[in-house]
C-alpha cells in the first residue's frame, strides 16, 4: 500500500520547489545583470577609446593648423620683405634715372650766403623760425654776421650756439618766411649716390654743383669719423652750405677740401649736425629755466 502524503508535506514540498525556483531565477537575474554590466563596461571602454582617439586627432589637427599658420605667416612676412626690397630697388632705379633740375629751384630758396666783416660762406635753413646752420669757421671772430637770402634781402643774424670741435654754428634771423630743409639720415648714405652742393662760392650766391659720394665715415681734422667724401667741386664760400640728396634732404654740411687736389671735398654728416643742434637747444632750455 502506498503511503498517503499529508497536506502538510505537500505544502512543504511546494514551498521547497518555489524557493528553489526563486533562487534559480534570482541567480539567473544576477547572471544577466553581470552580463549587462560587462557589456556596458565594454561599451564605455570603447567610447573612451573613441574619445581618446578623437582628442588625439584634434590635437594633431591643431598642431598641423598651427604649423600651417606659422608657415603661412612666415611666407607672408617673406613676401612683404621681398615686395619692400623690390619697391626700394624701383625707387633707387627711379632716383638714378632722375637729375636734380626738378628740386634745385625749391632747394635754393632754403640756402643763404653768410657774410661777416672778415669772411663769407654759406648756410641753410633747418627750422621755420629762422634757424640757420653753417660752419663755425665762417663766423669765427666776426663782430657782425649777416645773411643774404635768395630774394636778395640782407638780414642781421645772431649766433645761437656753436660747436668748435665739429665746426658747426647755429644762427638765427628774425623771419619765419623761409622754408627749411630736412636733415636726412646720413647712415643711409651710399657710396656712388648722386648729390649736389648749394652755396656761395667766391661770392657767387646760390651756385649749384653736382657729383657723387666718394666715401663715408671719413676721419676729419678733428679726429671724428664723421665726414662724407664727395667729388662735388667745393670752393671758398661753399663752406657751411648743404650737401643734398635727390629727396631734398641735407645729408651733410660742406666743410673743407684738400688743397692741391681736385674732387676731394668733405662734409660733416647730417647725424653729427643733428647732435650739435640738439645739444645747443638743450643748453638754451637749461639757461631759460
Buried (B, 14 or more C-beta within 10 A) or exposed (E): EEEEEEEEEEEEEEEEEEEEEEEEEEEEEEEEEEEEEEEEEEEEEEEEEEEEEEEEEEEEEEEEEEEEEEEEEEEEEEEEEEEEEEEEEEEEEEEEEEEBEEBBEEBBBBBBBBBBEEBBBBBBBBBEEBBBBBBBBBBBEBEEBBBBBBEEEEBEBEBBBBBEEBBBBBBBBEBEEBEBBEBBEBEEBEEEBBBBBBBBBEEEBBBBBBBBBBEBBBEBEBEBEBBBBBBBBBBBBBBBBBBBBBEBBBBBBBBBBEEEEEBBBBBBBBBBBBBBBEBBBEEEEEEEE
